[in-house]
Amino acid sequence: MNPTVAALSEQLDVLSCLAVSFEPFPPRAPEPEAQLWSEIKWLEPLEPRVVSVTCGDGGGTQHRIKAIVKRIHTETELAPAAHLTCIGATRQQVDEVGRGYWQAGMRHIVALRGDPPGGDGQGMT
């Protein structure tokens, strides 16, 4: 075990009453994905409550999130939580994505309004 992971794991044992989660940001392209998987495997011994996979502006990486979350679910002991960005999507589209996650066995979803593509969302309600 990586000494840094061991030290952090020891600290988490002392603080076992806390729920810990991690939130990696998925790469926009497939090439850097190996680094993401290295980090996920590095975090696995810490046994976080969930690994929440975030998305980019306007949900532009939603399709990549779905693939990453499914892979975390099937290839690790971690509990993935997918970010579901709702901006720019119809209710039907949001329902379809949510059902897809549920049918794939995932039970943790973080539903967000999200920021508009290229914007900061100021003035939005």
Backbone torsions as a table, in degrees:
resi	resn	phi	psi	omega
1	MET	NA	136.7	176.9
2	ASN	-54.3	131.9	-178.6
3	PRO	-55.9	-35.5	179.2
4	THR	-66.5	-42.3	177.9
5	VAL	-64.8	-41.7	180.0
6	ALA	-60.6	-45.2	-179.8
7	ALA	-63.6	-44.3	179.5
8	LEU	-66.2	-39.6	178.8
9	SER	-61.5	-41.4	177.2
10	GLU	-60.4	-44.3	178.9
11	GLN	-63.8	-38.6	179.9
12	LEU	-68.0	-33.7	176.0
13	ASP	-60.0	-41.3	179.2
14	VAL	-64.9	-35.8	-178.0
15	LEU	-102.9	39.8	-172.7
16	SER	-62.2	-14.5	178.8
17	CYS	-76.2	-10.7	179.7
18	LEU	-88.4	144.4	172.3
19	ALA	-95.9	121.2	-177.5
20	VAL	-109.0	139.1	174.2
21	SER	-135.3	158.0	176.5
22	PHE	-125.4	151.0	-176.8
23	GLU	-134.2	89.2	176.2
24	PRO	-76.8	151.4	176.4
25	PHE	-100.7	118.7	-176.3
26	PRO	-69.1	145.8	177.5
27	PRO	-68.4	151.3	179.5
28	ARG	-76.8	-20.2	-178.8
29	ALA	-123.5	157.4	-178.3
30	PRO	-67.6	-27.1	-173.4
31	GLU	-59.4	-47.4	-178.3
32	PRO	-78.2	6.1	-176.3
33	GLU	-64.6	-26.9	178.0
34	ALA	-59.5	-38.8	178.1
35	GLN	-63.7	-41.7	177.9
36	LEU	-58.7	-45.6	-178.1
37	TRP	-68.0	-33.3	175.4
38	SER	-62.7	-42.8	179.3
39	GLU	-67.4	-40.5	179.6
40	ILE	-63.5	-44.1	178.1
41	LYS	-64.4	-34.8	178.5
42	TRP	-65.7	-36.1	-178.4
43	LEU	-81.0	-22.8	-173.1
44	GLU	-54.3	-42.9	-179.9
45	PRO	-63.2	-17.1	179.3
46	LEU	-77.6	-11.9	177.5
47	GLU	51.1	57.2	177.0
48	PRO	-64.9	156.9	177.9
49	ARG	-61.6	-45.5	176.3
50	VAL	-145.8	159.5	168.9
51	VAL	-117.0	108.1	-175.1
52	SER	-93.0	113.6	-177.3
53	VAL	-90.4	114.3	-174.7
54	THR	-84.7	172.1	-179.6
55	CYS	-130.9	168.2	-177.4
56	GLY	-88.0	-174.3	-179.9
57	ASP	-52.3	129.4	174.7
58	GLY	66.8	15.9	178.6
59	GLY	71.8	20.9	-175.7
60	GLY	-60.1	-19.8	-179.8
61	THR	-106.5	18.7	-175.8
62	GLN	-55.4	-42.0	-179.8
63	HIS	-65.4	-33.9	178.5
64	ARG	-72.0	-37.1	178.5
65	ILE	-60.0	-45.0	-178.9
66	LYS	-57.9	-45.2	-179.6
67	ALA	-66.7	-41.6	-178.8
68	ILE	-67.2	-44.2	-179.6
69	VAL	-63.1	-42.1	178.1
70	LYS	-62.8	-39.3	180.0
71	ARG	-67.7	-41.5	176.5
72	ILE	-59.0	-43.0	-178.4
73	HIS	-62.7	-40.5	-174.9
74	THR	-90.8	-26.5	-173.0
75	GLU	-107.6	-2.7	179.8
76	THR	-135.2	174.4	174.6
77	GLU	-92.8	4.1	-177.2
78	LEU	-78.9	155.2	175.6
79	ALA	-99.7	108.4	180.0
80	PRO	-80.5	150.0	172.8
81	ALA	-129.1	116.8	-178.0
82	ALA	-88.3	138.9	170.9
83	HIS	-81.8	129.6	178.1
84	LEU	-114.4	103.4	-178.4
85	THR	-85.2	126.0	-173.3
86	CYS	-95.4	-18.1	-176.3
87	ILE	-62.2	135.0	178.4
88	GLY	77.9	4.0	-179.6
89	ALA	-113.5	147.8	174.7
90	THR	-79.8	164.8	177.1
91	ARG	-59.2	-38.9	179.6
92	GLN	-61.9	-43.1	179.2
93	GLN	-64.0	-42.5	178.5
94	VAL	-63.3	-44.3	177.7
95	ASP	-60.2	-41.4	-179.5
96	GLU	-63.7	-43.6	179.3
97	VAL	-65.2	-45.6	178.5
98	GLY	-59.3	-44.2	177.6
99	ARG	-63.3	-38.9	178.1
100	GLY	-60.4	-43.9	176.9
101	TYR	-62.5	-45.7	-178.7
102	TRP	-60.6	-45.8	-179.8
103	GLN	-64.7	-25.8	177.8
104	ALA	-83.8	0.8	176.6
105	GLY	93.4	6.3	-179.3
106	MET	-90.0	135.4	-174.9
107	ARG	-118.8	5.0	-179.9
108	HIS	-123.2	116.9	178.7
109	ILE	-131.7	134.3	175.1
110	VAL	-106.5	101.8	-178.7
111	ALA	-88.6	124.3	-176.5
112	LEU	-127.4	150.6	170.2
113	ARG	-62.5	-52.3	-179.2
114	GLY	88.9	161.9	177.0
115	ASP	-91.6	147.9	176.8
116	PRO	-67.3	152.3	178.9
117	PRO	-55.2	126.3	176.6
118	GLY	74.2	5.0	-177.6
119	GLY	-125.6	171.6	-179.4
120	ASP	-102.1	-2.6	177.1
121	GLY	80.3	5.7	179.2
122	GLN	-64.0	139.4	179.3
123	GLY	85.6	-0.6	178.4
124	MET	-91.6	147.4	176.2
125	THR	-116.1	NA	NA
